[in-house]
């Protein structure tokens, strides 16, 4: 079976990729954890976004966030985790568009985070670089 040859990743690129990925992982684990509790600010925000103040929904979203983030943080499953996080962030973007949130601070935050997810993974993973080669 033919395979994609892994592209070599330079040490600075790998470090920057790990830092970007680390920031995303810490942020999303915190975000998932506060939804598991769930603090009143979580349920109030969900209510303002039109989902009601359901603690069950908040806990479910928190669990989904943590599972997808853990998949992203483990190298063999990082691409699957990135794909799942992209879908999750797309849902957040759609929710903000639906209620008319400010564009650059709220609506596009999922895009910024998604760019960090894929940028960090691209910089640290030679397999992804081989799959998506950017030529000079």
Secondary structure as UniProt FT lines:
FT   HELIX           11..37
FT   HELIX           40..48
FT   TURN            49..50
FT   HELIX           55..73
FT   HELIX           75..77
FT   HELIX           78..99
FT   HELIX           103..107
FT   HELIX           109..124
FT   HELIX           126..131
//
